[in-house]
Amino acid sequence: MITQDEARAALKEKLAKNLVILSEFENTYQWCFGLGFVNDNDEIVPLIGDSIIRIDKETGEMDQ
């Protein structure tokens, strides 16, 4: 089983430089991370729509 710290580290490796993790939560099967965008003024703006990245707790794979 993958830990939340491992899931967060794996996600951070894949994020573009202007994306950041705004929130973290879990459900029974997934670690979930909400994303935001860092604009040109270094302000963090939440993404519009479903910006939740879900990582399977068993496999570590990102779910869509």
PDB file with one MODEL, atoms N, CA, C and O in Angstrom:
MODEL        1
ATOM      1  N   MET A   1       0.849  -1.178   0.000  1.00  0.00           N
ATOM      2  CA  MET A   1       0.000   0.000   0.000  1.00  0.00           C
ATOM      3  C   MET A   1       0.888   1.233   0.000  1.00  0.00           C
ATOM      4  O   MET A   1       1.914   1.272   0.680  1.00  0.00           O
ATOM      5  N   ILE A   2       0.491   2.227  -0.759  1.00  0.00           N
ATOM      6  CA  ILE A   2       1.219   3.485  -0.870  1.00  0.00           C
ATOM      7  C   ILE A   2       0.714   4.464   0.207  1.00  0.00           C
ATOM      8  O   ILE A   2      -0.489   4.573   0.440  1.00  0.00           O
ATOM      9  N   THR A   3       1.640   5.162   0.849  1.00  0.00           N
ATOM     10  CA  THR A   3       1.252   6.135   1.879  1.00  0.00           C
ATOM     11  C   THR A   3       0.884   7.462   1.240  1.00  0.00           C
ATOM     12  O   THR A   3       1.173   7.701   0.068  1.00  0.00           O
ATOM     13  N   GLN A   4       0.249   8.314   2.014  1.00  0.00           N
ATOM     14  CA  GLN A   4      -0.118   9.638   1.512  1.00  0.00           C
ATOM     15  C   GLN A   4       1.131  10.447   1.166  1.00  0.00           C
ATOM     16  O   GLN A   4       1.137  11.173   0.172  1.00  0.00           O
ATOM     17  N   ASP A   5       2.173  10.333   1.961  1.00  0.00           N
ATOM     18  CA  ASP A   5       3.424  11.046   1.683  1.00  0.00           C
ATOM     19  C   ASP A   5       4.049  10.583   0.368  1.00  0.00           C
ATOM     20  O   ASP A   5       4.541  11.397  -0.413  1.00  0.00           O
ATOM     21  N   GLU A   6       4.026   9.281   0.130  1.00  0.00           N
ATOM     22  CA  GLU A   6       4.552   8.746  -1.121  1.00  0.00           C
ATOM     23  C   GLU A   6       3.721   9.208  -2.309  1.00  0.00           C
ATOM     24  O   GLU A   6       4.269   9.540  -3.360  1.00  0.00           O
ATOM     25  N   ALA A   7       2.396   9.231  -2.146  1.00  0.00           N
ATOM     26  CA  ALA A   7       1.508   9.692  -3.222  1.00  0.00           C
ATOM     27  C   ALA A   7       1.758  11.165  -3.527  1.00  0.00           C
ATOM     28  O   ALA A   7       1.830  11.552  -4.693  1.00  0.00           O
ATOM     29  N   ARG A   8       1.893  11.990  -2.485  1.00  0.00           N
ATOM     30  CA  ARG A   8       2.155  13.413  -2.666  1.00  0.00           C
ATOM     31  C   ARG A   8       3.482  13.638  -3.390  1.00  0.00           C
ATOM     32  O   ARG A   8       3.554  14.456  -4.306  1.00  0.00           O
ATOM     33  N   ALA A   9       4.522  12.925  -2.990  1.00  0.00           N
ATOM     34  CA  ALA A   9       5.834  13.062  -3.626  1.00  0.00           C
ATOM     35  C   ALA A   9       5.787  12.659  -5.098  1.00  0.00           C
ATOM     36  O   ALA A   9       6.373  13.329  -5.948  1.00  0.00           O
ATOM     37  N   ALA A  10       5.094  11.574  -5.394  1.00  0.00           N
ATOM     38  CA  ALA A  10       4.974  11.125  -6.789  1.00  0.00           C
ATOM     39  C   ALA A  10       4.233  12.154  -7.634  1.00  0.00           C
ATOM     40  O   ALA A  10       4.610  12.417  -8.776  1.00  0.00           O
ATOM     41  N   LEU A  11       3.178  12.733  -7.068  1.00  0.00           N
ATOM     42  CA  LEU A  11       2.414  13.741  -7.804  1.00  0.00           C
ATOM     43  C   LEU A  11       3.253  14.988  -8.041  1.00  0.00           C
ATOM     44  O   LEU A  11       3.249  15.532  -9.145  1.00  0.00           O
ATOM     45  N   LYS A  12       3.971  15.449  -7.024  1.00  0.00           N
ATOM     46  CA  LYS A  12       4.796  16.653  -7.164  1.00  0.00           C
ATOM     47  C   LYS A  12       5.841  16.498  -8.263  1.00  0.00           C
ATOM     48  O   LYS A  12       6.163  17.468  -8.949  1.00  0.00           O
ATOM     49  N   GLU A  13       6.373  15.293  -8.437  1.00  0.00           N
ATOM     50  CA  GLU A  13       7.352  15.045  -9.496  1.00  0.00           C
ATOM     51  C   GLU A  13       6.755  15.252 -10.882  1.00  0.00           C
ATOM     52  O   GLU A  13       7.461  15.629 -11.817  1.00  0.00           O
ATOM     53  N   LYS A  14       5.456  15.006 -11.014  1.00  0.00           N
ATOM     54  CA  LYS A  14       4.803  15.068 -12.320  1.00  0.00           C
ATOM     55  C   LYS A  14       4.156  16.426 -12.618  1.00  0.00           C
ATOM     56  O   LYS A  14       3.774  16.690 -13.758  1.00  0.00           O
ATOM     57  N   LEU A  15       4.032  17.285 -11.602  1.00  0.00           N
ATOM     58  CA  LEU A  15       3.358  18.565 -11.800  1.00  0.00           C
ATOM     59  C   LEU A  15       4.239  19.558 -12.551  1.00  0.00           C
ATOM     60  O   LEU A  15       5.460  19.574 -12.392  1.00  0.00           O
ATOM     61  N   ALA A  16       3.598  20.382 -13.368  1.00  0.00           N
ATOM     62  CA  ALA A  16       4.290  21.498 -13.987  1.00  0.00           C
ATOM     63  C   ALA A  16       4.693  22.483 -12.889  1.00  0.00           C
ATOM     64  O   ALA A  16       4.118  22.475 -11.801  1.00  0.00           O
ATOM     65  N   LYS A  17       5.666  23.316 -13.175  1.00  0.00           N
ATOM     66  CA  LYS A  17       6.174  24.244 -12.161  1.00  0.00           C
ATOM     67  C   LYS A  17       5.115  25.220 -11.657  1.00  0.00           C
ATOM     68  O   LYS A  17       5.221  25.722 -10.538  1.00  0.00           O
ATOM     69  N   ASN A  18       4.101  25.492 -12.467  1.00  0.00           N
ATOM     70  CA  ASN A  18       3.089  26.472 -12.068  1.00  0.00           C
ATOM     71  C   ASN A  18       1.838  25.831 -11.445  1.00  0.00           C
ATOM     72  O   ASN A  18       0.820  26.503 -11.279  1.00  0.00           O
ATOM     73  N   LEU A  19       1.906  24.550 -11.104  1.00  0.00           N
ATOM     74  CA  LEU A  19       0.804  23.879 -10.415  1.00  0.00           C
ATOM     75  C   LEU A  19       1.228  23.513  -8.997  1.00  0.00           C
ATOM     76  O   LEU A  19       2.361  23.094  -8.761  1.00  0.00           O
ATOM     77  N   VAL A  20       0.296  23.680  -8.054  1.00  0.00           N
ATOM     78  CA  VAL A  20       0.576  23.361  -6.650  1.00  0.00           C
ATOM     79  C   VAL A  20      -0.591  22.568  -6.064  1.00  0.00           C
ATOM     80  O   VAL A  20      -1.714  22.628  -6.567  1.00  0.00           O
ATOM     81  N   ILE A  21      -0.311  21.833  -5.007  1.00  0.00           N
ATOM     82  CA  ILE A  21      -1.346  21.096  -4.296  1.00  0.00           C
ATOM     83  C   ILE A  21      -1.998  22.038  -3.286  1.00  0.00           C
ATOM     84  O   ILE A  21      -1.319  22.602  -2.428  1.00  0.00           O
ATOM     85  N   LEU A  22      -3.322  22.207  -3.391  1.00  0.00           N
ATOM     86  CA  LEU A  22      -4.065  23.078  -2.480  1.00  0.00           C
ATOM     87  C   LEU A  22      -4.724  22.325  -1.340  1.00  0.00           C
ATOM     88  O   LEU A  22      -4.850  22.850  -0.234  1.00  0.00           O
ATOM     89  N   SER A  23      -5.141  21.100  -1.606  1.00  0.00           N
ATOM     90  CA  SER A  23      -5.843  20.327  -0.575  1.00  0.00           C
ATOM     91  C   SER A  23      -5.518  18.850  -0.734  1.00  0.00           C
ATOM     92  O   SER A  23      -5.128  18.384  -1.804  1.00  0.00           O
ATOM     93  N   GLU A  24      -5.691  18.131   0.367  1.00  0.00           N
ATOM     94  CA  GLU A  24      -5.462  16.687   0.371  1.00  0.00           C
ATOM     95  C   GLU A  24      -6.549  16.027   1.201  1.00  0.00           C
ATOM     96  O   GLU A  24      -6.923  16.522   2.264  1.00  0.00           O
ATOM     97  N   PHE A  25      -7.052  14.903   0.704  1.00  0.00           N
ATOM     98  CA  PHE A  25      -8.016  14.114   1.454  1.00  0.00           C
ATOM     99  C   PHE A  25      -7.958  12.693   0.929  1.00  0.00           C
ATOM    100  O   PHE A  25      -7.242  12.405  -0.030  1.00  0.00           O
ATOM    101  N   GLU A  26      -8.700  11.821   1.549  1.00  0.00           N
ATOM    102  CA  GLU A  26      -8.698  10.428   1.106  1.00  0.00           C
ATOM    103  C   GLU A  26     -10.097   9.864   1.111  1.00  0.00           C
ATOM    104  O   GLU A  26     -10.986  10.357   1.805  1.00  0.00           O
ATOM    105  N   ASN A  27     -10.276   8.819   0.324  1.00  0.00           N
ATOM    106  CA  ASN A  27     -11.470   7.986   0.430  1.00  0.00           C
ATOM    107  C   ASN A  27     -10.977   6.561   0.677  1.00  0.00           C
ATOM    108  O   ASN A  27      -9.787   6.365   0.925  1.00  0.00           O
ATOM    109  N   THR A  28     -11.821   5.604   0.618  1.00  0.00           N
ATOM    110  CA  THR A  28     -11.446   4.232   0.949  1.00  0.00           C
ATOM    111  C   THR A  28     -10.307   3.705   0.082  1.00  0.00           C
ATOM    112  O   THR A  28      -9.451   2.970   0.574  1.00  0.00           O
ATOM    113  N   TYR A  29     -10.283   4.063  -1.182  1.00  0.00           N
ATOM    114  CA  TYR A  29      -9.356   3.460  -2.131  1.00  0.00           C
ATOM    115  C   TYR A  29      -8.315   4.413  -2.711  1.00  0.00           C
ATOM    116  O   TYR A  29      -7.389   3.966  -3.388  1.00  0.00           O
ATOM    117  N   GLN A  30      -8.446   5.727  -2.459  1.00  0.00           N
ATOM    118  CA  GLN A  30      -7.591   6.701  -3.133  1.00  0.00           C
ATOM    119  C   GLN A  30      -7.106   7.806  -2.203  1.00  0.00           C
ATOM    120  O   GLN A  30      -7.781   8.187  -1.246  1.00  0.00           O
ATOM    121  N   TRP A  31      -5.899   8.313  -2.520  1.00  0.00           N
ATOM    122  CA  TRP A  31      -5.432   9.569  -1.973  1.00  0.00           C
ATOM    123  C   TRP A  31      -5.844  10.624  -2.996  1.00  0.00           C
ATOM    124  O   TRP A  31      -5.673  10.415  -4.198  1.00  0.00           O
ATOM    125  N   CYS A  32      -6.382  11.746  -2.540  1.00  0.00           N
ATOM    126  CA  CYS A  32      -6.918  12.759  -3.450  1.00  0.00           C
ATOM    127  C   CYS A  32      -6.229  14.097  -3.188  1.00  0.00           C
ATOM    128  O   CYS A  32      -6.017  14.486  -2.039  1.00  0.00           O
ATOM    129  N   PHE A  33      -5.887  14.790  -4.264  1.00  0.00           N
ATOM    130  CA  PHE A  33      -5.172  16.053  -4.170  1.00  0.00           C
ATOM    131  C   PHE A  33      -5.841  17.085  -5.071  1.00  0.00           C
ATOM    132  O   PHE A  33      -6.021  16.845  -6.265  1.00  0.00           O
ATOM    133  N   GLY A  34      -6.214  18.245  -4.496  1.00  0.00           N
ATOM    134  CA  GLY A  34      -6.778  19.341  -5.265  1.00  0.00           C
ATOM    135  C   GLY A  34      -5.665  20.269  -5.717  1.00  0.00           C
ATOM    136  O   GLY A  34      -4.764  20.585  -4.940  1.00  0.00           O
ATOM    137  N   LEU A  35      -5.721  20.707  -6.968  1.00  0.00           N
ATOM    138  CA  LEU A  35      -4.651  21.512  -7.545  1.00  0.00           C
ATOM    139  C   LEU A  35      -5.032  22.968  -7.730  1.00  0.00           C
ATOM    140  O   LEU A  35      -6.207  23.311  -7.857  1.00  0.00           O
ATOM    141  N   GLY A  36      -4.020  23.814  -7.743  1.00  0.00           N
ATOM    142  CA  GLY A  36      -4.178  25.225  -8.048  1.00  0.00           C
ATOM    143  C   GLY A  36      -3.083  25.645  -9.017  1.00  0.00           C
ATOM    144  O   GLY A  36      -2.139  24.897  -9.271  1.00  0.00           O
ATOM    145  N   PHE A  37      -3.223  26.848  -9.552  1.00  0.00           N
ATOM    146  CA  PHE A  37      -2.330  27.396 -10.570  1.00  0.00           C
ATOM    147  C   PHE A  37      -1.645  28.628  -9.997  1.00  0.00           C
ATOM    148  O   PHE A  37      -2.309  29.473  -9.396  1.00  0.00           O
ATOM    149  N   VAL A  38      -0.338  28.751 -10.168  1.00  0.00           N
ATOM    150  CA  VAL A  38       0.392  29.945  -9.755  1.00  0.00           C
ATOM    151  C   VAL A  38       0.496  30.850 -10.981  1.00  0.00           C
ATOM    152  O   VAL A  38       1.119  30.493 -11.981  1.00  0.00           O
ATOM    153  N   ASN A  39      -0.136  32.047 -10.886  1.00  0.00           N
ATOM    154  CA  ASN A  39      -0.145  32.946 -12.040  1.00  0.00           C
ATOM    155  C   ASN A  39       1.132  33.787 -12.099  1.00  0.00           C
ATOM    156  O   ASN A  39       2.040  33.603 -11.288  1.00  0.00           O
ATOM    157  N   ASP A  40       1.197  34.700 -13.054  1.00  0.00           N
ATOM    158  CA  ASP A  40       2.401  35.515 -13.264  1.00  0.00           C
ATOM    159  C   ASP A  40       2.698  36.447 -12.095  1.00  0.00           C
ATOM    160  O   ASP A  40       3.829  36.914 -11.955  1.00  0.00           O
ATOM    161  N   ASN A  41       1.705  36.726 -11.253  1.00  0.00           N
ATOM    162  CA  ASN A  41       1.891  37.582 -10.086  1.00  0.00           C
ATOM    163  C   ASN A  41       2.184  36.759  -8.828  1.00  0.00           C
ATOM    164  O   ASN A  41       2.116  37.278  -7.714  1.00  0.00           O
ATOM    165  N   ASP A  42       2.509  35.485  -9.008  1.00  0.00           N
ATOM    166  CA  ASP A  42       2.779  34.554  -7.907  1.00  0.00           C
ATOM    167  C   ASP A  42       1.588  34.381  -6.972  1.00  0.00           C
ATOM    168  O   ASP A  42       1.757  34.094  -5.787  1.00  0.00           O
ATOM    169  N   GLU A  43       0.389  34.556  -7.508  1.00  0.00           N
ATOM    170  CA  GLU A  43      -0.838  34.302  -6.757  1.00  0.00           C
ATOM    171  C   GLU A  43      -1.320  32.896  -7.078  1.00  0.00           C
ATOM    172  O   GLU A  43      -1.239  32.449  -8.222  1.00  0.00           O
ATOM    173  N   ILE A  44      -1.819  32.207  -6.071  1.00  0.00           N
ATOM    174  CA  ILE A  44      -2.345  30.860  -6.280  1.00  0.00           C
ATOM    175  C   ILE A  44      -3.838  30.954  -6.558  1.00  0.00           C
ATOM    176  O   ILE A  44      -4.601  31.509  -5.767  1.00  0.00           O
ATOM    177  N   VAL A  45      -4.235  30.406  -7.691  1.00  0.00           N
ATOM    178  CA  VAL A  45      -5.618  30.463  -8.145  1.00  0.00           C
ATOM    179  C   VAL A  45      -6.131  29.026  -8.275  1.00  0.00           C
ATOM    180  O   VAL A  45      -5.493  28.208  -8.937  1.00  0.00           O
ATOM    181  N   PRO A  46      -7.276  28.705  -7.651  1.00  0.00           N
ATOM    182  CA  PRO A  46      -7.837  27.361  -7.826  1.00  0.00           C
ATOM    183  C   PRO A  46      -8.198  27.117  -9.293  1.00  0.00           C
ATOM    184  O   PRO A  46      -8.629  28.033  -9.993  1.00  0.00           O
ATOM    185  N   LEU A  47      -8.022  25.905  -9.739  1.00  0.00           N
ATOM    186  CA  LEU A  47      -8.401  25.554 -11.106  1.00  0.00           C
ATOM    187  C   LEU A  47      -9.914  25.419 -11.195  1.00  0.00           C
ATOM    188  O   LEU A  47     -10.563  24.995 -10.239  1.00  0.00           O
ATOM    189  N   ILE A  48     -10.464  25.775 -12.328  1.00  0.00           N
ATOM    190  CA  ILE A  48     -11.902  25.667 -12.553  1.00  0.00           C
ATOM    191  C   ILE A  48     -12.219  24.243 -12.998  1.00  0.00           C
ATOM    192  O   ILE A  48     -11.473  23.644 -13.773  1.00  0.00           O
ATOM    193  N   GLY A  49     -13.323  23.713 -12.503  1.00  0.00           N
ATOM    194  CA  GLY A  49     -13.714  22.349 -12.863  1.00  0.00           C
ATOM    195  C   GLY A  49     -13.127  21.353 -11.881  1.00  0.00           C
ATOM    196  O   GLY A  49     -12.685  21.725 -10.795  1.00  0.00           O
ATOM    197  N   ASP A  50     -13.123  20.106 -12.262  1.00  0.00           N
ATOM    198  CA  ASP A  50     -12.616  19.052 -11.397  1.00  0.00           C
ATOM    199  C   ASP A  50     -11.098  18.995 -11.511  1.00  0.00           C
ATOM    200  O   ASP A  50     -10.558  18.472 -12.486  1.00  0.00           O
ATOM    201  N   SER A  51     -10.418  19.537 -10.509  1.00  0.00           N
ATOM    202  CA  SER A  51      -8.956  19.542 -10.523  1.00  0.00           C
ATOM    203  C   SER A  51      -8.390  18.531  -9.525  1.00  0.00           C
ATOM    204  O   SER A  51      -7.229  18.631  -9.126  1.00  0.00           O
ATOM    205  N   ILE A  52      -9.199  17.573  -9.130  1.00  0.00           N
ATOM    206  CA  ILE A  52      -8.768  16.583  -8.149  1.00  0.00           C
ATOM    207  C   ILE A  52      -8.006  15.459  -8.853  1.00  0.00           C
ATOM    208  O   ILE A  52      -8.514  14.835  -9.784  1.00  0.00           O
ATOM    209  N   ILE A  53      -6.788  15.217  -8.395  1.00  0.00           N
ATOM    210  CA  ILE A  53      -5.994  14.094  -8.873  1.00  0.00           C
ATOM    211  C   ILE A  53      -6.150  12.975  -7.852  1.00  0.00           C
ATOM    212  O   ILE A  53      -5.963  13.193  -6.655  1.00  0.00           O
ATOM    213  N   ARG A  54      -6.488  11.794  -8.315  1.00  0.00           N
ATOM    214  CA  ARG A  54      -6.715  10.654  -7.436  1.00  0.00           C
ATOM    215  C   ARG A  54      -5.638   9.607  -7.679  1.00  0.00           C
ATOM    216  O   ARG A  54      -5.380   9.220  -8.819  1.00  0.00           O
ATOM    217  N   ILE A  55      -5.013   9.152  -6.597  1.00  0.00           N
ATOM    218  CA  ILE A  55      -3.966   8.142  -6.699  1.00  0.00           C
ATOM    219  C   ILE A  55      -4.415   6.907  -5.936  1.00  0.00           C
ATOM    220  O   ILE A  55      -4.730   6.979  -4.748  1.00  0.00           O
ATOM    221  N   ASP A  56      -4.441   5.776  -6.626  1.00  0.00           N
ATOM    222  CA  ASP A  56      -4.882   4.519  -6.041  1.00  0.00           C
ATOM    223  C   ASP A  56      -3.960   4.121  -4.888  1.00  0.00           C
ATOM    224  O   ASP A  56      -2.739   4.100  -5.043  1.00  0.00           O
ATOM    225  N   LYS A  57      -4.538   3.810  -3.749  1.00  0.00           N
ATOM    226  CA  LYS A  57      -3.749   3.456  -2.560  1.00  0.00           C
ATOM    227  C   LYS A  57      -2.977   2.147  -2.731  1.00  0.00           C
ATOM    228  O   LYS A  57      -1.900   1.989  -2.157  1.00  0.00           O
ATOM    229  N   GLU A  58      -3.504   1.229  -3.496  1.00  0.00           N
ATOM    230  CA  GLU A  58      -2.858  -0.070  -3.662  1.00  0.00           C
ATOM    231  C   GLU A  58      -1.739  -0.039  -4.714  1.00  0.00           C
ATOM    232  O   GLU A  58      -0.650  -0.562  -4.480  1.00  0.00           O
ATOM    233  N   THR A  59      -2.012   0.573  -5.863  1.00  0.00           N
ATOM    234  CA  THR A  59      -1.079   0.502  -6.985  1.00  0.00           C
ATOM    235  C   THR A  59      -0.203   1.744  -7.135  1.00  0.00           C
ATOM    236  O   THR A  59       0.869   1.669  -7.734  1.00  0.00           O
ATOM    237  N   GLY A  60      -0.643   2.889  -6.598  1.00  0.00           N
ATOM    238  CA  GLY A  60       0.085   4.134  -6.781  1.00  0.00           C
ATOM    239  C   GLY A  60      -0.177   4.782  -8.132  1.00  0.00           C
ATOM    240  O   GLY A  60       0.433   5.798  -8.466  1.00  0.00           O
ATOM    241  N   GLU A  61      -1.083   4.196  -8.909  1.00  0.00           N
ATOM    242  CA  GLU A  61      -1.425   4.741 -10.221  1.00  0.00           C
ATOM    243  C   GLU A  61      -2.401   5.905 -10.085  1.00  0.00           C
ATOM    244  O   GLU A  61      -3.271   5.902  -9.214  1.00  0.00           O
ATOM    245  N   MET A  62      -2.247   6.887 -10.949  1.00  0.00           N
ATOM    246  CA  MET A  62      -3.188   8.003 -10.972  1.00  0.00           C
ATOM    247  C   MET A  62      -4.446   7.570 -11.685  1.00  0.00           C
ATOM    248  O   MET A  62      -4.395   7.041 -12.796  1.00  0.00           O
ATOM    249  N   ASP A  63      -5.587   7.801 -11.034  1.00  0.00           N
ATOM    250  CA  ASP A  63      -6.893   7.469 -11.601  1.00  0.00           C
ATOM    251  C   ASP A  63      -7.450   8.701 -12.301  1.00  0.00           C
ATOM    252  O   ASP A  63      -7.117   9.836 -11.962  1.00  0.00           O
ATOM    253  N   GLN A  64      -8.300   8.449 -13.279  1.00  0.00           N
ATOM    254  CA  GLN A  64      -8.920   9.564 -13.989  1.00  0.00           C
ATOM    255  C   GLN A  64     -10.375   9.654 -13.680  1.00  0.00           C
ATOM    256  O   GLN A  64     -11.062  10.539 -14.192  1.00  0.00           O
TER     257      GLN A  64
ENDMDL
END
